[in-house]
Amino acid sequence: MRVSESRIHRTAVVEDGAELGTSVSVGPFAWIGPGTKIGDHADIGPHAVVHPWTTVGHGTRVHAGAVLGDLPQDLKFEPCVSYVRIGADCVLREGVTVHRGTGEGSVTELGAGCYLMAFSHVGHNSTLGERVIMANGALLGGHVEVGEGSFISGNVSVHQFVRIGRLVMMGGNSGVSRDVPPFCTVSSLRRNRLSGLNTVGLRRAGLEAAARREIKRTYRRLFQSGLPLSRALAELDEEPPASPEAAEMIEFIRASRRGVCGAERGAGESSGREMR
């Protein structure tokens, strides 16, 4: 164990081989396993568990009862060295679980500034971009990708291998087994249904009005034209996108292997069609 000016409660266990940075706080009955790295000014709360091969970034706060780096919930898993990497300045509230990768050398990773609320779960081999927020009870299956700045509301369920684009807003109690394009919102209490664009999130992210208009034009062509998605994409090929954000949405859809969520009927002229 390597400790530098850290505050460790007398009931906490920090195993040999753990590395703690400067001014780390470890609360009562916490357990930090061998092969872990805890960054400067991190705070490990009471009864929190940090399993081997987990890295916790600078200034990250791990609240009571959170479990980081436990074995993946994968029936095919065989013992190996795999990792969890938590970025700087994250907050993981009470009862959060983040499982390590399921293959040799694989990683489950959270970018800097993520906020995971109570009892949310990140499955093995998932990747979260910076500043992702997961509300209470949100669940990510294995191999999920979440783009930076996205908000996953309470009790949302995301199927394994799904991709969620940048600056997405997922409504509470929704579920997706298909990809969610960047800048979109997902309907609450529905499955695989878009409800429009995350206009508030786009403004807060500082996107200029011209970029927001181009995203809106692209969304309408893709999801509210009444055309099959493949044909709408073909028509967009004839006029190159006028903003990088519109191009990002188009390329995200083209790269989908699971298909993308369709738009909600009754919201404009939505066709509700999905690409398979």
N, C-alpha and C positions, 0 to 999 in steps of 0.2 A: 504494500500500500504506500502510495506517495501522497502526502498531504502537505499543503502549504497554507498556513494561517487560516485554517478552516474551523468551523464550529460544528462539532459532532456530538449529538446527544449521547449520554452514557449508555442508553439502551439500544442505540443503533449499531448495526454490524457493517463494517466496511472490510471486505475480504482482501487478503494479500493479492497483489496484482492489479488492484483498482488504482486509477490515477485521478486525484482530485486537484483542481486548480486553486487559485487564490480566492479566499473569502467565500468558500462554499459552505452552505448551511445544510446539515442533515438532521432531520427531526427524529422524534422518538420512534423506536421499533422499525425504522427503515432498514432495508437490506440492499447493499450495493455489492454486486458480484465481481469476481476477478475478470480482468480484461476489459473493464469499463473505463470510460473517460468522461469525467464531469468537468465542464468548463468553468472558468472564473466566474464568481458571483452567482452561480446557479444555486437554486434552493430545492432540496429534496425533502418533501413533506413527510409527516408521520405515517408509518405503515406503508409507505411507497416501496416498490420493488424495482430495482434496475438490474436486469439479468446480464450475463456475460456478453461481450461484443456489442454493447450499446454505448453510443456516444451522445452526451447531452451538451448542447451548445452553451456558449457564454450567456449568462443572465437568464437562462430558462428556469421557469418555476414549475415544479412537479408537485401537485397537491396530494392530499391524503388518499392512500389506497390505490393510486395509479400503478399500473404494471407495465413496464417497458421491456421489450426484448424477449418475451416468453416464446415458447415453441409455436410454430405456425399450426393453425387448425387445418391440416392437410393430411388426408389419409395416406398419401404417397410419401410423406416426409420420412427421410432417413437421417439419422444423426449426422450433422456436418457443422462446419463453421459458417455462419451467416450473420447478418448485421442489422441493427437499427441505428439510424443517424438522425438526431433531432437538431435542427438548426438553432441559431442564436435567438434569444429573446422570445421564445415560445412560451405559451401557458398551457399546461395540461391539467385540467381540473380533476376533481376527485373521481376515482373509479375509471379513469381513461385506460384503455388497453391498446398497445401498439405491438404487433407481433413481428418477429424477425423473418428474414427471407427463407424460402423453402428449399432453395438449392445451394450447393456449395458456392460460397463467396457472394451470394446475392444479398440485396439490400432492401429494406423498407426505409423510406426517407421522407422527412418533413423539412420543408424550407424554413427560412428565418421568419419570425413574426407570426407563426400560426397560432391559432387559439382554438383548443379543443375543449368543449364544455363537458359537463359531468356525464360519465358513462358512455361517451362516444367510443367507437372502435375503428382502428385502422388495421386491415388485414395484411397478410404477408405480401411482400414485394410491391406494395403500393407506393406511389410517389405523390406528394403534395407540394405544389409550388409555394412561393412565399405568400404570406398573409392570408392563407386559407382559414376560414372559420367553419367549425363544425359545432352545431348546437347540440343540446342534450339528447342522448340516445341515437344519434346518427351513426349509421353502420356502413363501412366500406368493405366489400369482399376483397379477395386477393387480386393482385395485379391491376388495381384501379389507378388511374392517373387523374389528378385534379389540377387544373391550371391556376395560376396565381390570382389572388384576389377573389376567388369564388366563395360563396356562402352556401353552406349545406344546412338547411333548417332541421328542427327537431324531428327525431324518429324517421328520418329519411333512410331508405335502403338502396344501396347501389350494388348491382350484381358484379361478380368478378369479371375482370378484363374490360370493364367499361371505361371510356375516356370522358372526362368532363372538361370542357374548354375553359379558357380564361374569362374571369369576371362573370361567371354564371351565378344565378340566384335560384336555388331549388326550394320550392315551397314545402311547408311542413307536411309530414306523413306521406310524401310522394315516394315513388319507387321507379327506378330505371334499370332496364336490362339492355338498353341501346345507348349509343353515345349522345352526349349533349353538346351541341355546337357552342363556340364561344359567344359571349355577350347575351345569351338567352336566359329566359326564366322558365322554370318547370312548374306546372300547375300543382297546387296543393291537393292532396287526397286523390291523386290520379297516378296512372302508370304510363310512362313513356309519352307524355304529352307536354309540348311547349305551350306557354301562354303568351309569349311575346318577347320583347327585348328588355334587358335590365337597364332601363334608361337612367334610373337613379345611380346605379353603380357606375355607368359610363361617365356620368358627370363628375361623380366623386373621384374617379380615376384620372380626371383631367383631360379627357378626350375632347378635342375641339368640335365645335358645332358641325363643321363640314364633314369630319370623320363620322360623327353620329348619324348624319343624314345619309351617308353612303352605306353605313351598316344597315340602316332602316330600309333603304332601297333594295339592298341585296337580300335581306330577310323576306321582304314582300315578294320578290321574284321567286325565291326558293320555296316559300311556304304558304303564300297567299295568292298565287297566280292560278291555282287550279290545275297546274301541270304536274305530271310525275316528276319527282325530284331529278331523275336522270336527264329529262328533257330540259328542265329549268337550268341545270348545270351546263348543258350544251349551249343554250342560248347565251348564258353569261360568258362563255368562251369567245363569243363574237365581239364583245366589248370589254376590254381589260378593266379590272376593278380600279376605281379612282382613289382608293386608299389602301394602305397596308392592312388595316383592320378588316376590310371587306375581303381582301385576298386571303387573310388568315381564316376567316369563316369558310370560304370556298374550299381551301386546301384541307382544312380539318375534315370536312364532309367527304371529300374525295378519298382521304386516307382511311376512312372508317371501314372496319372489317365486320363489325356487328350490325351496321346500319345505324341511322340516327333517329331520334325521337321525332314524331310528327307533330304538327301544330294543332291546337285545340279547335274543334269546330265551334262556330259561333263567335269566334274572335276575328272579326274582319271576314275575308273571303277564304279562310283557311281550308285547304283540301284535306288535312289530316293524314295525308299519305306518308308512309315511311319508306325509306330506301333500304332494301335488303341486299 
